[in-house]
């Protein structure tokens, strides 16, 4: 596992993993509605339903699982990975004993999986926290099966006065619902 310093520091020089460990108990109350809007947009409106083995890359407190259960959307298996120990603990608690769900503490830049094991990868509200986006995307491509899709959400860079980074500009733009959404399909 890479050290948390692999993540971008926020304006006030706080490591996002430390921040999420500190704020985990209030995360759902603060962000569930916003995250559910994003899930609704991608999964329901745009039709990017979970297929096969799913990776929730940056799962946080397990809100994607909450959404899938609430909407009664079926899934085969989902692996939830996040660098924040406290966010993961909350996600594990909320998931109960569902044998289809696996939780792992880890980083996008160093995924502890064999190559080509996931059919669907969701990466909601994570991209902006990653320092080495090239390495993270390389890992995402490595673990994605042929014909698999990855959905990446990014905070609208116009809010920050920046442009989309070069890597994302090569992906298919899907649309906007709070975040900007991009899709990568492995051929």
N, CA, C and O of each residue as an XYZ file, in Angstrom:
748
protein
N       0.845     -1.172      0.000
C       0.000      0.000      0.000
C       0.890      1.235      0.000
O       1.861      1.313      0.753
N       0.556      2.185     -0.839
C       1.344      3.405     -0.913
C       0.988      4.322      0.248
O      -0.133      4.279      0.756
N       1.923      5.139      0.663
C       1.617      6.074      1.751
C       0.591      7.099      1.316
O       0.445      7.384      0.127
N      -0.114      7.649      2.281
C      -1.160      8.612      1.955
C      -0.605      9.853      1.271
O      -1.364     10.620      0.678
N       0.709     10.064      1.344
C       1.294     11.228      0.683
C       1.211     11.113     -0.833
O       1.532     12.071     -1.537
N       0.785      9.951     -1.356
C       0.599      9.813     -2.802
C      -0.638     10.579     -3.261
O      -0.868     10.737     -4.460
N      -1.417     11.045     -2.322
C      -2.605     11.824     -2.654
C      -2.274     13.302     -2.687
O      -1.372     13.769     -1.992
N      -3.017     14.030     -3.504
C      -2.852     15.482     -3.574
C      -3.160     16.091     -2.220
O      -4.098     15.672     -1.541
N      -2.390     17.057     -1.838
C      -2.687     17.798     -0.614
C      -3.751     18.836     -0.942
O      -3.733     19.428     -2.021
N      -4.664     19.055     -0.029
C      -5.677     20.085     -0.221
C      -5.045     21.457      0.013
O      -3.888     21.566      0.421
N      -5.829     22.494     -0.255
C      -5.338     23.871     -0.129
C      -4.681     24.122      1.230
O      -3.658     24.801      1.313
N      -5.265     23.580      2.277
C      -4.734     23.810      3.623
C      -3.683     22.776      4.017
O      -3.351     22.642      5.195
N      -3.159     22.045      3.031
C      -2.076     21.079      3.209
C      -2.471     19.878      4.068
O      -1.621     19.280      4.727
N      -3.747     19.527      4.063
C      -4.221     18.358      4.801
C      -4.306     17.179      3.840
O      -4.835     17.302      2.735
N      -3.790     16.057      4.266
C      -3.854     14.834      3.477
C      -5.316     14.377      3.424
O      -5.945     14.235      4.472
N      -5.875     14.142      2.222
C      -7.284     13.726      2.124
C      -7.603     12.452      2.897
O      -8.697     12.337      3.449
N      -6.688     11.498      2.955
C      -6.958     10.271      3.701
C      -7.119     10.586      5.180
O      -8.032     10.072      5.827
N      -6.259     11.412      5.714
C      -6.397     11.822      7.113
C      -7.711     12.566      7.336
O      -8.388     12.359      8.343
N      -8.063     13.429      6.390
C      -9.318     14.175      6.489
C     -10.514     13.220      6.485
O     -11.426     13.367      7.299
N     -10.515     12.239      5.570
C     -11.619     11.275      5.519
C     -11.653     10.408      6.771
O     -12.735     10.064      7.246
N     -10.497     10.048      7.314
C     -10.488      9.293      8.563
C     -11.123     10.107      9.686
O     -11.817      9.562     10.545
N     -10.883     11.395      9.670
C     -11.410     12.275     10.715
C     -12.908     12.542     10.536
O     -13.640     12.613     11.523
N     -13.370     12.689      9.295
C     -14.760     13.091      9.032
C     -15.680     11.932      8.636
O     -16.825     12.167      8.252
N     -15.209     10.706      8.720
C     -15.976      9.560      8.228
C     -17.386      9.465      8.820
O     -18.327      9.107      8.113
N     -17.537      9.777     10.095
C     -18.834      9.618     10.765
C     -19.907     10.546     10.199
O     -21.095     10.233     10.275
N     -19.504     11.680      9.635
C     -20.490     12.624      9.100
C     -20.570     12.593      7.565
O     -21.358     13.332      6.974
N     -19.772     11.755      6.927
C     -19.695     11.766      5.462
C     -21.059     11.497      4.808
O     -21.484     12.248      3.930
N     -21.737     10.440      5.230
C     -23.020     10.103      4.608
C     -24.040     11.226      4.767
O     -24.759     11.561      3.825
N     -24.095     11.797      5.948
C     -25.045     12.890      6.192
C     -24.757     14.080      5.270
O     -25.678     14.723      4.767
N     -23.492     14.358      5.059
C     -23.108     15.507      4.239
C     -23.197     15.242      2.734
O     -23.547     16.145      1.975
N     -22.888     14.023      2.291
C     -22.704     13.790      0.856
C     -23.578     12.709      0.223
O     -23.519     12.526     -0.993
N     -24.380     11.991      0.996
C     -25.172     10.916      0.415
C     -26.090     11.408     -0.701
O     -26.140     10.799     -1.769
N     -26.800     12.479     -0.474
C     -27.735     12.978     -1.486
C     -26.999     13.325     -2.777
O     -27.455     12.966     -3.862
N     -25.876     14.012     -2.671
C     -25.096     14.385     -3.857
C     -24.555     13.157     -4.581
O     -24.615     13.079     -5.808
N     -24.027     12.197     -3.820
C     -23.496     10.984     -4.445
C     -24.618     10.180     -5.118
O     -24.431      9.649     -6.213
N     -25.776     10.091     -4.466
C     -26.895      9.360     -5.059
C     -27.335     10.001     -6.382
O     -27.724      9.288     -7.306
N     -27.279     11.320     -6.483
C     -27.593     11.995     -7.752
C     -26.634     11.535     -8.851
O     -27.047     11.296     -9.986
N     -25.368     11.417     -8.509
C     -24.366     10.955     -9.478
C     -24.619      9.504     -9.884
O     -24.549      9.169    -11.067
N     -24.911      8.648     -8.914
C     -25.193      7.241     -9.217
C     -26.432      7.119    -10.094
O     -26.445      6.365    -11.068
N     -27.466      7.864     -9.741
C     -28.717      7.856    -10.516
C     -28.436      8.262    -11.961
O     -28.942      7.641    -12.896
N     -27.641      9.290    -12.136
C     -27.311      9.793    -13.468
C     -26.576      8.729    -14.296
O     -26.959      8.455    -15.433
N     -25.543      8.144    -13.736
C     -24.713      7.193    -14.477
C     -25.402      5.842    -14.639
O     -25.452      5.306    -15.745
N     -25.923      5.294    -13.568
C     -26.446      3.924    -13.590
C     -27.854      3.863    -14.171
O     -28.143      2.987    -14.986
N     -28.726      4.766    -13.772
C     -30.117      4.726    -14.224
C     -30.285      5.515    -15.529
O     -30.717      4.953    -16.536
N     -29.953      6.800    -15.522
C     -30.191      7.647    -16.701
C     -29.326      7.275    -17.892
O     -29.811      7.211    -19.021
N     -28.037      7.030    -17.640
C     -27.104      6.723    -18.732
C     -26.990      5.221    -19.002
O     -26.432      4.819    -20.023
N     -27.509      4.396    -18.102
C     -27.563      2.957    -18.332
C     -26.264      2.198    -18.140
O     -26.094      1.121    -18.710
N     -25.347      2.731    -17.355
C     -24.100      2.023    -17.076
C     -24.286      1.145    -15.842
O     -23.725      1.397    -14.775
N     -25.099      0.100    -16.033
C     -25.407     -0.827    -14.951
C     -24.189     -1.664    -14.595
O     -23.353     -1.948    -15.452
N     -24.089     -2.056    -13.332
C     -22.969     -2.908    -12.940
C     -23.093     -4.277    -13.608
O     -24.157     -4.896    -13.596
N     -21.995     -4.731    -14.187
C     -21.979     -6.047    -14.828
C     -20.791     -6.837    -14.337
O     -19.711     -6.285    -14.128
N     -20.993     -8.150    -14.150
C     -19.898     -9.039    -13.770
C     -19.263     -8.648    -12.460
O     -19.944     -8.285    -11.501
N     -17.939     -8.728    -12.435
C     -17.172     -8.329    -11.255
C     -16.988     -6.820    -11.283
O     -16.519     -6.256    -12.271
N     -17.364     -6.174    -10.182
C     -17.364     -4.708    -10.098
C     -16.282     -4.259     -9.121
O     -16.058     -4.886     -8.085
N     -15.620     -3.165     -9.472
C     -14.681     -2.523     -8.563
C     -15.206     -1.133     -8.251
O     -15.393     -0.316     -9.153
N     -15.443     -0.864     -6.978
C     -15.796      0.481     -6.519
C     -14.498      1.083     -5.996
O     -14.126      0.890     -4.839
N     -13.823      1.809     -6.867
C     -12.492      2.345     -6.600
C     -12.622      3.683     -5.876
O     -12.985      4.698     -6.470
N     -12.317      3.659     -4.580
C     -12.543      4.823     -3.728
C     -13.941      4.754     -3.153
O     -14.708      5.712     -3.251
N     -14.270      3.632     -2.556
C     -15.644      3.342     -2.122
C     -16.126      4.196     -0.955
O     -17.330      4.319     -0.730
N     -15.194      4.783     -0.215
C     -15.612      5.592      0.930
C     -16.415      4.777      1.929
O     -15.981      3.708      2.357
N     -17.574      5.275      2.295
C     -18.432      4.625      3.292
C     -19.393      3.608      2.685
O     -20.298      3.127      3.367
N     -19.203      3.278      1.415
C     -20.052      2.276      0.778
C     -21.360      2.826      0.241
O     -22.351      2.099      0.163
N     -21.379      4.094     -0.128
C     -22.622      4.689     -0.629
C     -23.091      4.053     -1.935
O     -24.298      3.965     -2.164
N     -22.183      3.611     -2.792
C     -22.609      2.943     -4.025
C     -23.369      1.662     -3.687
O     -24.393      1.369     -4.306
N     -22.884      0.905     -2.723
C     -23.609     -0.293     -2.276
C     -24.987      0.072     -1.743
O     -25.975     -0.595     -2.050
N     -25.051      1.135     -0.943
C     -26.339      1.596     -0.403
C     -27.305      1.905     -1.551
O     -28.475      1.523     -1.509
N     -26.805      2.593     -2.566
C     -27.633      2.965     -3.720
C     -28.121      1.719     -4.469
O     -29.305      1.615     -4.788
N     -27.227      0.788     -4.745
C     -27.609     -0.427     -5.478
C     -28.676     -1.205     -4.713
O     -29.623     -1.717     -5.309
N     -28.523     -1.291     -3.417
C     -29.509     -1.997     -2.594
C     -30.844     -1.254     -2.580
O     -31.902     -1.866     -2.730
N     -30.791      0.050     -2.403
C     -32.011      0.849     -2.357
C     -32.797      0.738     -3.658
O     -34.025      0.658     -3.642
N     -32.085      0.735     -4.787
C     -32.728      0.659     -6.105
C     -32.966     -0.783     -6.555
O     -33.484     -1.023     -7.646
N     -32.580     -1.740     -5.706
C     -32.744     -3.161     -6.014
C     -32.049     -3.542     -7.329
O     -32.581     -4.313     -8.127
N     -30.854     -2.986     -7.532
C     -30.043     -3.297     -8.707
C     -29.148     -4.480     -8.359
O     -28.393     -4.441     -7.388
N     -29.242     -5.511     -9.151
C     -28.498     -6.739     -8.878
C     -27.038     -6.587     -9.293
O     -26.705     -5.879    -10.244
N     -26.197     -7.264     -8.556
C     -24.780     -7.322     -8.876
C     -24.256     -8.695     -8.481
O     -24.749     -9.325     -7.546
N     -23.243     -9.140     -9.217
C     -22.646    -10.459     -8.978
C     -21.679    -10.406     -7.806
O     -21.835    -11.110     -6.808
N     -20.673     -9.547     -7.957
C     -19.651     -9.378     -6.933
C     -19.125     -7.957     -7.018
O     -18.966     -7.410     -8.109
N     -18.855     -7.365     -5.870
C     -18.304     -6.016     -5.853
C     -17.142     -5.960     -4.862
O     -17.251     -6.385     -3.711
N     -16.047     -5.428     -5.345
C     -14.885     -5.217     -4.498
C     -14.813     -3.720     -4.221
O     -14.804     -2.904     -5.143
N     -14.763     -3.377     -2.951
C     -14.732     -1.987     -2.518
C     -13.352     -1.698     -1.948
O     -12.909     -2.345     -0.999
N     -12.678     -0.713     -2.541
C     -11.323     -0.377     -2.086
C     -11.254      1.110     -1.763
O     -11.801      1.947     -2.481
N     -10.569      1.416     -0.663
C     -10.417      2.801     -0.246
C      -9.181      2.895      0.651
O      -8.884      1.957      1.392
N      -8.457      4.018      0.591
C      -7.290      4.152      1.467
C      -7.632      4.538      2.913
O      -6.805      4.367      3.808
N      -8.835      5.050      3.142
C      -9.213      5.504      4.480
C      -9.732      4.343      5.325
O     -10.773      3.756      5.032
N      -8.995      4.031      6.361
C      -9.368      2.941      7.259
C     -10.742      3.176      7.890
O     -11.553      2.253      7.973
N     -11.000      4.387      8.326
C     -12.255      4.697      9.017
C     -13.450      4.670      8.059
O     -14.530      4.212      8.432
N     -13.265      5.155      6.832
C     -14.351      5.084      5.844
C     -14.676      3.624      5.552
O     -15.845      3.246      5.484
N     -13.639      2.803      5.379
C     -13.844      1.380      5.111
C     -14.548      0.678      6.264
O     -15.438     -0.143      6.043
N     -14.158      0.994      7.483
C     -14.808      0.380      8.647
C     -16.307      0.646      8.634
O     -17.102     -0.246      8.929
N     -16.688      1.857      8.296
C     -18.100      2.216      8.217
C     -18.786      1.460      7.082
O     -19.909      0.981      7.244
N     -18.120      1.351      5.939
C     -18.686      0.619      4.795
C     -18.894     -0.858      5.142
O     -19.923     -1.441      4.800
N     -17.924     -1.454      5.817
C     -18.027     -2.863      6.222
C     -19.209     -3.045      7.168
O     -19.996     -3.979      7.017
N     -19.327     -2.159      8.131
C     -20.421     -2.229      9.092
C     -21.771     -2.152      8.378
O     -22.674     -2.937      8.664
N     -21.905     -1.203      7.449
C     -23.178     -1.014      6.755
C     -23.515     -2.185      5.828
O     -24.689     -2.487      5.615
N     -22.508     -2.834      5.284
C     -22.742     -3.917      4.317
C     -23.220     -5.206      4.974
O     -23.822     -6.054      4.315
N     -22.961     -5.355      6.249
C     -23.374     -6.584      6.906
C     -22.544     -7.770      6.431
O     -21.338     -7.648      6.218
N     -23.189     -8.906      6.268
C     -22.482    -10.137      5.909
C     -22.746    -10.575      4.480
O     -22.835    -11.773      4.214
N     -22.872     -9.650      3.571
C     -23.120     -9.982      2.172
C     -21.876    -10.646      1.570
O     -20.842     -9.992      1.431
N     -21.957    -11.930      1.212
C     -20.777    -12.636      0.698
C     -20.322    -12.159     -0.685
O     -19.240    -12.527     -1.143
N     -21.141    -11.345     -1.345
C     -20.766    -10.825     -2.669
C     -19.886     -9.586     -2.580
O     -19.407     -9.093     -3.602
N     -19.667     -9.076     -1.366
C     -18.930     -7.824     -1.180
C     -17.598     -8.109     -0.485
O     -17.551     -8.799      0.534
N     -16.527     -7.569     -1.047
C     -15.184     -7.702     -0.490
C     -14.631     -6.300     -0.258
O     -14.743     -5.438     -1.130
N     -14.042     -6.066      0.898
C     -13.467     -4.763      1.236
C     -11.952     -4.879      1.367
O     -11.432     -5.820      1.966
N     -11.259     -3.899      0.793
C      -9.800     -3.879      0.829
C      -9.339     -2.442      1.054
O      -9.854     -1.509      0.439
N      -8.371     -2.279      1.937
C      -7.755     -0.967      2.100
C      -6.612     -0.871      1.098
O      -5.715     -1.714      1.081
N      -6.651      0.167      0.261
C      -5.606      0.307     -0.740
C      -5.770      1.577     -1.550
O      -6.690      2.366     -1.332
N      -4.855      1.756     -2.492
C      -4.761      2.969     -3.296
C      -4.935      2.660     -4.778
O      -4.582      1.575     -5.240
N      -5.476      3.612     -5.511
C      -5.701      3.471     -6.947
C      -4.401      3.268     -7.708
O      -4.396      2.620     -8.754
N      -3.304      3.808     -7.205
C      -2.019      3.708     -7.897
C      -1.339      2.355     -7.722
O      -0.337      2.079     -8.381
N      -1.865      1.516     -6.849
C      -1.234      0.230     -6.561
C      -2.320     -0.793     -6.214
O      -2.444     -1.209     -5.062
N      -3.095     -1.188     -7.209
C      -4.227     -2.088     -6.967
C      -3.742     -3.520     -6.745
O      -2.982     -4.050     -7.557
N      -4.175     -4.146     -5.655
C      -3.702     -5.486     -5.291
C      -4.499     -6.615     -5.962
O      -4.969     -7.535     -5.294
N      -4.641     -6.532     -7.286
C      -5.433     -7.515     -8.021
C      -4.656     -8.029     -9.222
O      -3.751     -7.365     -9.729
N      -5.026     -9.221     -9.666
C      -4.493     -9.737    -10.913
C      -4.989     -8.865    -12.058
O      -5.899     -8.056    -11.878
N      -4.402     -9.025    -13.210
C      -4.828     -8.278    -14.391
C      -6.137     -8.832    -14.931
O      -6.414    -10.028    -14.835
N      -6.932     -7.938    -15.501
C      -8.182     -8.260    -16.194
C      -9.153     -9.088    -15.359
O      -9.559    -10.178    -15.762
N      -9.521     -8.562    -14.192
C     -10.466     -9.267    -13.324
C     -11.811     -8.565    -13.166
O     -12.766     -9.173    -12.682
N     -11.907     -7.274    -13.571
C     -13.145     -6.536    -13.370
C     -13.810     -6.189    -14.693
O     -13.154     -5.834    -15.672
N     -15.150     -6.303    -14.690
C     -15.952     -5.972    -15.867
C     -16.417     -4.520    -15.828
O     -16.562     -3.880    -16.869
N     -16.649     -4.008    -14.632
C     -17.132     -2.645    -14.431
C     -16.328     -2.000    -13.312
O     -16.164     -2.582    -12.239
N     -15.831     -0.800    -13.565
C     -15.135     -0.045    -12.521
C     -15.819      1.316    -12.393
O     -15.982      2.045    -13.371
N     -16.212      1.634    -11.164
C     -16.759      2.952    -10.862
C     -15.734      3.689    -10.012
O     -15.191      3.139     -9.053
N     -15.480      4.935    -10.376
C     -14.536      5.766     -9.636
C     -15.181      7.141     -9.451
O     -14.925      8.070    -10.217
N     -16.018      7.252     -8.422
C     -16.762      8.481     -8.164
C     -16.025      9.369     -7.165
O     -15.682      8.931     -6.067
N     -15.787     10.607     -7.554
C     -15.260     11.643     -6.663
C     -13.933     11.228     -6.021
O     -13.714     11.449     -4.830
N     -13.057     10.628     -6.819
C     -11.762     10.179     -6.344
C     -10.629     10.825     -7.145
O      -9.589     11.179     -6.589
N     -10.837     10.972     -8.437
C      -9.801     11.402     -9.368
C      -9.041     12.640     -8.885
O      -7.816     12.701     -8.990
N      -9.762     13.606     -8.366
C      -9.148     14.875     -7.960
C      -8.227     14.736     -6.755
O      -7.408     15.621     -6.506
N      -8.342     13.646     -6.003
C      -7.481     13.420     -4.841
C      -6.183     12.695     -5.184
O      -5.295     12.593     -4.337
N      -6.059     12.196     -6.392
C      -4.908     11.380     -6.770
C      -3.810     12.251     -7.373
O      -4.056     13.046     -8.280
N      -2.606     12.088     -6.859
C      -1.465     12.832     -7.385
C      -0.963     12.202     -8.676
O      -0.820     12.897     -9.682
N      -0.695     10.905     -8.667
C      -0.151     10.231     -9.838
C      -1.296      9.627    -10.655
O      -1.543      8.421    -10.616
N      -1.980     10.488    -11.388
C      -3.143     10.058    -12.171
C      -2.753      9.081    -13.275
O      -3.521      8.173    -13.593
N      -1.576      9.253    -13.859
C      -1.108      8.337    -14.899
C      -0.961      6.925    -14.368
O      -1.382      5.972    -15.023
N      -0.370      6.775    -13.192
C      -0.196      5.456    -12.567
C      -1.554      4.869    -12.189
O      -1.793      3.678    -12.391
N      -2.439      5.694    -11.643
C      -3.767      5.208    -11.262
C      -4.526      4.723    -12.498
O      -5.170      3.675    -12.454
N      -4.455      5.474    -13.598
C      -5.157      5.070    -14.813
C      -4.539      3.806    -15.404
O      -5.253      2.947    -15.922
N      -3.232      3.693    -15.327
C      -2.543      2.480    -15.792
C      -3.028      1.263    -15.004
O      -3.264      0.203    -15.584
N      -3.175      1.409    -13.710
C      -3.671      0.324    -12.866
C      -5.130     -0.003    -13.189
O      -5.510     -1.172    -13.263
N      -5.933      1.027    -13.378
C      -7.338      0.836    -13.739
C      -7.433      0.018    -15.037
O      -8.199     -0.943    -15.109
N      -6.664      0.396    -16.046
C      -6.666     -0.332    -17.322
C      -6.175     -1.767    -17.153
O      -6.690     -2.685    -17.791
N      -5.187     -1.953    -16.298
C      -4.621     -3.291    -16.088
C      -5.656     -4.251    -15.504
O      -5.743     -5.399    -15.940
N      -6.442     -3.799    -14.524
C      -7.373     -4.710    -13.848
C      -8.723     -4.837    -14.571
O      -9.539     -5.687    -14.214
N      -8.954     -4.002    -15.577
C     -10.207     -4.041    -16.336
C     -10.120     -5.111    -17.427
O      -9.131     -5.183    -18.156
N     -11.154     -5.934    -17.533
C     -11.211     -6.956    -18.580
C     -11.469     -6.329    -19.946
O     -11.977     -5.212    -20.039
N     -11.119     -7.049    -20.993
C     -11.458     -6.616    -22.352
C     -12.968     -6.478    -22.447
O     -13.712     -7.306    -21.923
N     -13.408     -5.435    -23.114
C     -14.823     -5.069    -23.272
C     -15.416     -4.496    -21.987
O     -16.599     -4.158    -21.952
N     -14.608     -4.382    -20.932
C     -15.077     -3.791    -19.692
C     -15.114     -2.273    -19.787
O     -14.486     -1.674    -20.661
N     -15.862     -1.662    -18.872
C     -15.938     -0.197    -18.855
C     -15.564      0.351    -17.486
O     -15.803     -0.274    -16.453
N     -14.977      1.525    -17.515
C     -14.672      2.257    -16.290
C     -15.332      3.626    -16.394
O     -15.246      4.293    -17.425
N     -15.981      4.029    -15.330
C     -16.618      5.343    -15.245
C     -15.846      6.159    -14.213
O     -15.645      5.720    -13.081
N     -15.416      7.351    -14.619
C     -14.637      8.226    -13.748
C     -15.356      9.565    -13.628
O     -15.687     10.195    -14.633
N     -15.595      9.995    -12.387
C     -16.168     11.328    -12.190
C     -15.074     12.274    -11.717
O     -14.161     11.887    -10.987
N     -15.189     13.521    -12.151
C     -14.189     14.542    -11.861
C     -14.917     15.827    -11.472
O     -15.891     16.216    -12.116
N     -14.446     16.468    -10.434
C     -15.017     17.766    -10.082
C     -14.814     18.693    -11.269
O     -13.726     18.742    -11.844
N     -15.851     19.424    -11.634
C     -15.787     20.300    -12.796
C     -14.604     21.257    -12.641
O     -14.604     22.103    -11.747
N     -13.593     21.125    -13.511
C     -12.388     21.952    -13.356
C     -12.646     23.444    -13.559
O     -11.852     24.271    -13.111
N     -13.735     23.793    -14.222
C     -14.040     25.218    -14.403
C     -14.302     25.890    -13.061
O     -14.093     27.093    -12.911
N     -14.761     25.107    -12.087
C     -14.969     25.640    -10.741
C     -13.635     26.000    -10.091
O     -13.553     26.891     -9.245
N     -12.595     25.281    -10.512
C     -11.267     25.509     -9.944
C     -10.409     26.400    -10.839
O      -9.276     26.729    -10.487
N     -10.943     26.790    -11.990
C     -10.189     27.630    -12.904
C      -9.098     26.886    -13.651
O      -8.103     27.484    -14.061
N      -9.279     25.575    -13.832
C      -8.292     24.763    -14.549
C      -8.966     24.057    -15.719
O     -10.171     24.198    -15.927
N      -8.195     23.310    -16.468
C      -8.711     22.525    -17.587
C      -8.693     21.048    -17.232
O      -8.058     20.628    -16.265
N      -9.406     20.272    -18.039
C      -9.359     18.811    -17.886
C      -7.930     18.358    -18.167
O      -7.312     18.802    -19.135
N      -7.405     17.468    -17.316
C      -6.035     17.027    -17.554
C      -5.964     16.205    -18.845
O      -6.965     15.652    -19.300
N      -4.794     16.141    -19.407
C      -4.559     15.528    -20.701
C      -5.067     14.088    -20.770
O      -5.596     13.668    -21.799
N      -4.913     13.337    -19.692
C      -5.337     11.947    -19.668
C      -6.844     11.815    -19.875
O      -7.289     11.003    -20.687
N      -7.623     12.600    -19.153
C      -9.078     12.515    -19.273
C      -9.568     13.019    -20.629
O     -10.601     12.561    -21.119
N      -8.846     13.947    -21.236
C      -9.275     14.479    -22.530
C      -9.265     13.401    -23.614
O      -9.855     13.585    -24.679
N      -8.595     12.275    -23.344
C      -8.540     11.171    -24.309
C      -9.681     10.173    -24.110
O      -9.843      9.254    -24.913
N     -10.466     10.343    -23.057
C     -11.577      9.441    -22.768
C     -12.874     10.006    -23.325
O     -12.948     11.175    -23.704
N     -13.892      9.161    -23.368
C     -15.195      9.600    -23.859
C     -15.925     10.370    -22.754
O     -16.135      9.857    -21.655
N     -16.304     11.604    -23.070
C     -17.073     12.419    -22.134
C     -18.519     11.934    -22.171
O     -19.101     11.788    -23.245
N     -19.096     11.684    -20.997
C     -20.469     11.186    -20.904
C     -21.455     12.309    -20.619
O     -22.534     12.356    -21.210
N     -21.088     13.213    -19.714
C     -21.994     14.284    -19.332
C     -21.694     14.790    -17.943
O     -20.642     14.503    -17.372
N     -22.640     15.552    -17.404
C     -22.426     16.200    -16.119
C     -23.647     16.047    -15.218
O     -24.782     16.264    -15.642
N     -23.393     15.670    -13.976
C     -24.362     15.708    -12.885
C     -23.543     15.950    -11.628
O     -23.027     15.012    -11.020
N     -23.430     17.187    -11.251
C     -22.534     17.635    -10.174
C     -21.076     17.539    -10.634
O     -20.376     18.551    -10.674
N     -20.614     16.343    -10.980
C     -19.266     16.121    -11.506
C     -19.340     15.983    -13.026
O     -20.423     15.863    -13.600
N     -18.177     16.001    -13.660
C     -18.075     15.634    -15.073
C     -17.779     14.136    -15.111
O     -17.036     13.620    -14.276
N     -18.370     13.442    -16.091
C     -18.193     11.991    -16.170
C     -17.523     11.595    -17.483
O     -17.830     12.111    -18.558
N     -16.591     10.652    -17.338
C     -15.859     10.130    -18.478
C     -15.926      8.607    -18.448
O     -16.047      7.995    -17.387
N     -15.845      8.006    -19.642
C     -15.880      6.568    -19.745
C     -14.647      6.068    -20.492
O     -14.200      6.668    -21.469
N     -14.125      4.979    -20.014
C     -13.059      4.261    -20.717
C     -13.571      2.854    -20.989
O     -14.019      2.165    -20.072
N     -13.507      2.428    -22.244
C     -13.881      1.059    -22.600
C     -12.639      0.355    -23.119
O     -11.997      0.819    -24.061
N     -12.308     -0.764    -22.498
C     -11.108     -1.495    -22.879
C     -11.415     -2.369    -24.086
O     -12.291     -3.233    -24.041
N     -10.696     -2.133    -25.137
C     -10.887     -2.919    -26.372
C      -9.965     -4.109    -26.415
O      -9.991     -4.876    -27.377
